Amino acid sequence: MPCVADWLNSPLSIVQGIFAQNGPSPDWEKKVSEYFTEKLKENNATNWVPSLNDVPLHYLKPNSLVKFRCMVQDMFDPEFYMGVYETIDPNTKTRVLHFGKYRDVAECGPQQEIDLNSSQMVTLERQTFYCVPVPGESAWVKEAYISASQARVSPSTSYTPSRHKRSYEEDEDMELHPSKQKEQHMGNIGDIHGCGEPKRLETEASAGHQLISPNCSPPLDLNFPLPGEKGPACLVKVYERWDSFKVNDTLEVYGILSVDPVLSIVNNEERENSSSPLDPVQCMDTVEEQRVHSPPASLVPRIHVILAQKLQHINPLLPAFLNEEESKSFVSSFMMELSPLRAELLGFLTHALLGDSLAAEYLILHLISTVYARRDVLPLGKFTVNLSGCPKNSIFTEHIYRIIQQLVPASYRLQMTIENMNHSRFIPHKDYTANRLVSGVLQLASNTSLVIDETLLEQGQLDTTGVHNVTALGNLITWQKVDYDFSYHQMEFQCNINVLITSEGRSLLPSDCQVHLQPQIIPPNMEEYMNSLLTAVLPSMLNKFRIYLSLLRLLDYSISDEVTKAVEEDFVEMRKNDPESITADDLHKTLLVARFLSLSAGQTTLSRERWLRAKQLEALRKARLQHQKCVNGNEL
């Protein structure tokens, strides 16, 4: 068990020691990264680092090491900061060299001043990401991360006293009533340059911006993509390799928490009380931009990144990176019990789909599907399923979503009503006044399950917004991309979202595969039936289902030359017998079904057996649709 040493509670003291040993040479920064990388490898030490996802901000010690599991919602412009600066004592003329990295505020002793003309001063650049918790992250994911955490935290005594009883929910109250927040912070402003406090100077080039705010400013919008989301948003300051990250990436960052009260001085009184007019250059940003880019640290803390990594997935039951040696034994042992596990999952989903085992087969294939490559603009591996035949305005579709929510790490149910289509913001757009990307419902992390409930759609008129939203859903399904609105142009953002459409008849939206539901049982009480399904399954089995669905999406897959040739010959033979029965599109779809069918059995290559089974499933699915078409006299 690693002791809670200085590297965890006072990482800046460790950085200071490395800086002092190596001086201003560039090597010191590399040595800092190496030091913390090694520390986090010791005895599962990552579990000892408090997470902003789990721990309310007022329980975290300022300037301590924290971690944050998040999605990059926006990227701000790069900012300049004092990487190295020198202080001088006016009395003794003693000079001391300091580092500005990992800090928002440059500190020096009571009798010292920063020498802005020092030849030792180095101005550097860093990138700021606006990060939010992963949209639609399932409750079981959050609970599992909390259970694994061994961080020891207690209410901070060195943070603002007014926060000692506030949690995220109360933060939202402050968000709705900013006057409360202003009153709370007023008590702290006077202490910033108080007696005994070291003088401090903002290290950001935009220091003056944070002192400007309109009177009666509107509530601070934390810009979460999905409605009803909770948790912290953070300004994540990245110092190295920031060009390797992009908007919508899922990250885990380790860094130094900065919640200095000086970052929260955004009230108008400070501006009015200032004895000297602000530099016009510093006032070039709009008030809206200042509020967005320099929000109160009590609501949007800063993390100065020491280590950041893209996450392959966010399933806490799986090793973070499957290509590492220690993860391979986990994968191989799990694959040993795959066959009975698949049978259990098929049975569970068959009951959820009212006894329809064919629909359950396709739901498994859908849940393990993923975009594995792109050929020109065509995403390969997407498998959007339209589950038609769902009861209209029934709680059935709601419960199907609840079951999916229990199986996948991140999901969202989009209720396709006229009201939602006409009034919801699906497409993110650029707000040039505030210089930020305003999020929309379709700004989701990779591998999120999006369930579109079309059974709620009534007759009505779509307005311009509604038409744009339907078009955006169509583009997401067909091309796995969302065109963000930048006013003067659109910018394409590729994505990898699993879309399941539940509908009464054939969906208005495109899909890769339509499966018509054929219930074998009609429960007298649907709610009771669905609830009993979830309570009947053992938690240990539910966890195995979760590992199964996440793991199979990450496996590699290939088709041997021999099987490829056999498939081609089979296709030619089928075309000979009945040219109208199968098209090139049908072949592609059957190959896709065969791919996910093989992976669902733990096989990473296509066998003759799986190819024949895929053909059989497709024949059953098409026959069912044909029968339904004949019964109703129209296409479903």
N, C-alpha and C positions, 0 to 999 in steps of 0.2 A: 504494500500500500504506500503510494507516494505521500510524503508529508506535505502539508500545505505550506510550502516554502515561499521564499521571496518571489520566485518566478511566477507564482500564481496570484499572490496578494499585492505585490509591488513590482510588477514587471519593469517599470521605468527605472528602478534602482539597478536592475540587471543590465538594462540597456546603457545606463550611465556608466557602469563599471566597464563594459565592453568598449564604449566610446572613449573612456579615459585611458584605457590600455592601448588603443589603436590610433588615437588622435583623429584628425580630420581626414585620414586616408579612406578611400571608398571601401576598404576591406571590412571596416567595422559593421557596415550594414549587412553584409553577407554573413558575418559571424553571428549577428543577432538572429537571423532566420535559422541558421544551423543549430544554434543553442536551443531555441524553442521547439524546433522540429524534433530534436533528440529527446527533449523533456517529455513531449507529448506521446512519444513511442513507449515510454517506460510504464510497465504494469497497467496498461489500459488507462493511462492518466487523462485521456480525453474526457472520461466520465467525471473527473474531478473539477473540470472547468465549468462554472455556472453558465447556463444558457439563457439568453434573453427571451427565448420561446417559452421557457418554463417558469422563470423567476421574475416577479414584479420588479420594476426598476429600483424601487426604494429599498430593496433587499440587497442590492449590489453595491459593492464598494467602488467609489469613483477611482479611476486609474488602475483598476484591477484587470486581470485577464478574463475575458468572457468569450463566448462563442455565440453564433447566430446562424440558424438554418433559414434560408431566405431565397426569394426570387428577385432578380434585378428588375425593378419596375421602370426605372428611368436612369439615364446617365447625364449628369450635369457637365458644364464646361470644366476643363482642367483649371486648377487654381495654383497660384504660386505661394510658397511659404519659405520661411527662413530655415534652410536645412542645417546650417551651422552659423552661429552668431557669437559675438564677443561682448562681454560686459566689462565695465571699468568702474573702479571705486574712485570717485572724484578726490577723496582725501589722500589715499595711499597710492593712487594710480595703478593699483593691482588689476591685471587683466585675467579674465577666466573665459575659457572656450566652452560653449554649450551646444547641444544638438536640439533642433526643432522638430525632428521627425517624431511621429506618434503623439504630437501635441497640437492642441488648438490654441494654447496660450503659452507665450514665452515667459518664463519666470526668472527673476533674479533677486538677489538679496535686498534688504531694506536700504543699504547704503550703496547700492550699485545702479548703474544705468547701462542701457544697451547702446553700444557704439555703432550707430547706423552707417558710419563711414569706414568701418574697419576693413582692412584688406583681407581679413580672414573670413568675412561674411560670404556665405554661399546661398544663392537663391535657387530653389529646386521646385519641381512640379509634382503634383499629385492629382489623382482623378477621384471624383466623388460619385458614388452610386447611391441612388435612392432605392432602398431595399425594403420589401414587405414580406411577412410570413408567406409561405407557399399557399397560393389561393386554393381553397377547397380542401385543405389537408384534413384527413379523416380524424375523428376523435380518438380512435384506437392507436393511431400513429403518435399523436401527442402524448397519450397515456403511457405508451411503451417507452418513449424517450425519457419521460419523467421518471418512470420506474428504474431505468438504467442509470440515471444520474446519481452520483455520489457527492455532488457539490454540497458544501456546508455554508449556508448563508444565514444572515440574520439582519433585521432592519438596520440600515446604515445610520450611524450617528454623525458621520462627517458630511452627509448630504443635507439638502434643505430640510429643516425641521417640519415644514408644512406638509411633507410628503410621507410622513411615517405611517399613515394609515390608508394610503391610497393604492389602489390596484389598477389594472388595465381598464376595468369597467368604470372606475371612478375617473380615470383619465378621459374616458369618452364624455363624462359629464362636464369636465373642464373644457373639452373640445366644443361642447354645445354652449357653454357659458364662459367665454374667454375672460369676462370681467373678473370672475373668481380667480382665474389663473393669474391675472395681472396683479390682483390684490395680494396673492400669496407671494409673488416674486418681488413685490415692492419692498418687503422687509429685508430682502437679501442684497439689494443693489447697493445700499449704503456701506456694506461691509467689504466691498470689493477692494477699495483702496484705503481701508481702515487702518488704524494704528496696529503695528506689528505684522500686518499682512505684507508679503513681498509685492513689489510693483509688478504689474503684469501687462503685457502688450500682446494683442492678437497677432498670431503669426500668419493668418490669412491675409492676402492682399486686399480682400474686400472688408476690412475691419469695420469701416464706418457704416456699412450697409445695415448692420444688425441693430443700429440705434434708431432706425426710422420705422415708424409704423403709423397707420392712420388711426385717428380717434374712432372708437367703436368699430374696430375691424371685424370682418365676418369670421365665423368659426373656421378653425384650421381644418382643412380637408386632408386626411391622411392618405387619400388616393388609392384605397384598396380596390382591386379589380371587381371583386364580388361583393354584393350587398350583405350586410350583417357580419362581416369578418371582424375578428378581434385580435388583439396582440399589438406588439410594438412595430412601428416603422423606424428605420434607422438610416442615418447618413453614414455610409461606409466609405472610408477614405483609403484608397488603394495606392500603394507606392511602387509596386513592381508589376510588370507583365499585365497591365490593365487591358491592353489590346487583345488579350486572349479571352476576355469575357465579353458577353454581349447581352442586350436586353432580353429578358425572359429566361436567362440561364438560372438554374438552381445551384446555389452555392452553400458551402459551410465555411464561415470565416471565423478565425481566431484573432483577437486583437484587444487593444487597450480601450476600455470604456471611458468616454469623456462626457461628463455632464456638468462642466464648469458653469456656475451661475452667470458668468459674464456672457455666455452664449445665449442667455435668455433675456438680455436687456433689449427688448424690442418695443418698449412703450413710448408713447409720444412725449411724456413728461421729460424723459432724459434728453430728448432733442431740444425741447423748449428751454431747459435749464442750462444747456450748453452755452458757455460764454463766447465761444468763437464759432463763426459760421463753418459748416462742413465744406470740405473740398468739393467743388463742382464735379470733379472727375468721379468722386466716390458716390455721387448722387445720380449717376447716369442710369442705374437700374431702377425699374419701376417699384412702387411700394409692394405690388403683388409679388414681384420676383423676390424681393427681400424676405417676405413672409414665407415663401415656399423654400427658398434656398437657405434661410437662416431661421428655422422654426425654434420654438422654445425647447431647450435640451431636456426638459422634464417630460415632454411629449415625444420628441424625436431625438433620442440620444445619438452620439457619434461613436463609431468604432474605428479606431486606427489599426488597420490590418497588418498583422505580422505574417500570418499564413492564410491563404484562401485556396479552396479547391472546388472544382465543379463536381457535383454529385451525379453518379450514374443513376441513382434512384433515391427515394426517401423512405424506403421500407426499413424500419429499425430492427426487424427480425432477420435481416440479411446482412452479411458483411458489407461494409461500405464499398469496397472495390473487389470485384470477383477475380480479377487477373492476378492478384497477389497470391503468393505461395500458400500462406496460411488459410486462405479462403477456399482453395481447391479441395481440401479434405472435406470441408463443410458441404460443398456442391456434390462431390462424389457420393458421400454418405446419404445425402437427401435423395439423390437420383435412384438409389437402391429401392426406395419404398414408393416410387412414383406411380406404378401401375395400380395398386389398391387405392392410392390417394385420389387418382383421377376418377376411379369408379365411385368413390365416396362423394367427390365434388359433383359428378354428373347426377348422382342420386339426389343430392341436396338441391341442385338447380332445377331438376325435373319436378320436384315437389313445389318449388317456388313458382314454376311456370305451369302449375295446375296439372301436372302429370304428362306434359309434352316433352318427351325425351329428345326428339329431333331439334326442337327449339333450344333445349339445354345444351346439346352438342354444339350448335352454332354460337351460343352465348359464350361457351368456353373458348372457342376459336377466336371470337371477337375480343375477349378480355386479355388474351395473350398476344394479340396482334400489335405490330409496331412498324413504323416507317423505317426500313433498314437501309434504303438507298434512294437516290433520285436519279432518274434518267431524263436529262434535259429538265423539263418542268414537271414530269410525271413522278409522283411519290410512289415508290414501290413498297408494298407491305401494308398499306392502309386497308382496313376492312370494316367499313361502316355497315352496320346491320340495321335494317328496318324491320322491327317486330310488329307486324300488322295483326289485325284481329283482336286487339286489346279492347276490353269493355270501355265504352265512352263515359267520361266523367266518373270513373270508378276510382276507388282508392287502390286498385290493383297496381297501377303504374307507379304510384307513390311508394308502395311497399317493395316493388321490384328495385326501385332506386335505393331504398334503405338497405336492401340485401347487398347490392353492388357496393354501397358505401362501406359496408362491413368487410368487404373483400379487397378493395383497392386503396392505395395510399392517398389519392386525391381525386375528388369528383365534384360535379355540380349538376343539379337538375334545373334545366331551363324550361320553365312553363310557357309553352307557346300559345299565349292568349293574344288577342288583338291589342289589348291594353299594353302588355309587355312589349310587343313588337313595335308599337308606335311610340312608346315613351322610354324604353330602356336604351342605355348607351352600350352598344355592342362593340363598336370599333374605337380603339384609342385614337385620340387626336392631339395635335400639338397646340398648346396655348402659348402663343407668342408673347402675350402680355406678361404672363408669369414665367415664361421660358421653361415650361415643363411639359411632359407627356401626360395628358389626362387619361387615366386608365378606362378600359371598357371591359365588359363581361368576357369577351373573347381573348383577353390578355391572360393566357393561362400557361402554366409550366408544362414542359414535355411530359407525356404519359398520363396526363389528366384524363379521367373518364367523364365525358360530357353526355348526359342523358337528356335528350330533347323530347318533352312530353307533348305530343301533338293531339292527344285525345281531348285536351282542354280547349281546342280551337273552335270557336263559334263563328257564325256568319258575321261579316263586318267589313269595313273598308280600311285597307292599309294606306297610311299617308306616306309622304316621301321618306320619312325616317324608317317606317315599317318596311318599305320596299328595299331600302339600303340594308336593313338588318337581315332580311331574308336572303338577299344577294350575298351578304357576308357569310351567312351560314352555308350557302351553296358552295362558295369558294373554299371555305374551310374543309368541307367534306370532300370535294372533288380534287382540290390541289394541295390540301394541307398547308394553306397560307392564309394570312389575314393582311389586307392592305390598310395600313394605318394612314389616317388622314392628316396630312401636313399642309392643309389649306391650298397651297399653290401646286402641290403634287401629292401623289400617293407613294408610300414606301412599303415594299413587300417584306413581310416578316414570316419566314417559314416556321411551321409548327409540327407537332406530332401529337395529335389529340385523338383519343378513341371516342368515336361518336356512335351512340345507340339511339335510334329513333323509335319511340313507341307511338303507334297510331291505330285508328279504327280500320280504315281502308289503307290503300297504298299511300305512302307519305307524299306530301307536296315537295319535299326536299329530295335531292338525289341520294342514292345509296349504292353500295357495292353488292349488297345481297339482301333480298327481301325474304323473310321467313314468316309465313302466316301461322299464327298461334292456333292450335287445336286442343283446347282444354279437355282433359279426360275426367276431371272432377270439378264440380262447382260447389265450393264450400258455402254452407248457409251463412257463416259469419267470416267474411274475408279477413277482417282485421285480426280476429282471434286466431285464424288459421296461419296467417303470416307471422304473427308474433310467436306462436308456438314453434314454428320452424327455427327461429333464431335461438330460442331458449333451449330447444332440444339438442342442438349441436354443442359438443363439448368445446370449451375455450381452446384446449390444446389442438383439436382438429381444425378449428377456425383459423388458428395461427398457421397450421400447415397449409391450408387453402391459400392464405395470404402469401406465404413464401412461394408456393407453387406458381401462382399467377405472376408474381414479380420476377422470379428466377427465369422462367421460360422465355420471357420477353428479351432477356439479355444473352441468350444462347446463340451461338453462330449456327448457320445452316448452309448446306450445300447439296447439289445434285450431281451425281457422278455422270460421266460421259455415257456409260452403258445405259443408265436409267433414262437419261435425256433422249437417247436414240429410241428406246422402247416406247416412251411417251409420244414421240413424234410419229412413230409407226402406228400406234394406237389411234392417234388423232386422224391420220390419213385413212385408216380403216373405217372409223366412224363416219367420216365425210363421204366415203364411198357408199356406205349403206343408206345414209339419209343426209344429203348435203344441207338440208334446211335445219337439221336437228342440232347442229353445233357450229358455232362461229369461233373466230380467233379470240373474241372477247370471252366466250364460254371457256375456252382452253385456259386463258389467263386466270379466270376465276377459279377453275378447278385446281390449277397448280397452286393457287394461293390457299385454297382449302386444304390441299395435300400438305403444304408447308406447315401450316399451323396444327394440322392433325398429327403430323410426325413429331413436331416439337411438344405437343400436349402429351405424347407418349414417351418423351425424353429421348427421342431419336433425332440426331442432328443431320441425318441424310435421308433422302427419299427412298423408300423401298417399294417394290412392286405391290406388296400387300397394302401399304398406305395409299398408293395411287388408286387401287381398285376400290378401297373404302371411301376415298374422296369422291370418286365417280358415283358410287352408290348413294352417298349423302346428297349430292347435287341432283340426282335423278328423283329421289324422294321429295326434295324441296320443290323442284319444278312441277312434279305431279300434283303436289298439294295445291300449288298456285293455280294450275290448270283446272283442277277440280273446283276450286273456289270461283274461278272465272266463269265456269259453266253454270254453277249454281246461281250466281248473282247476275249473270248476263252481261257483266262488264269487267274490266280489268281491275284487279286489286293490287 
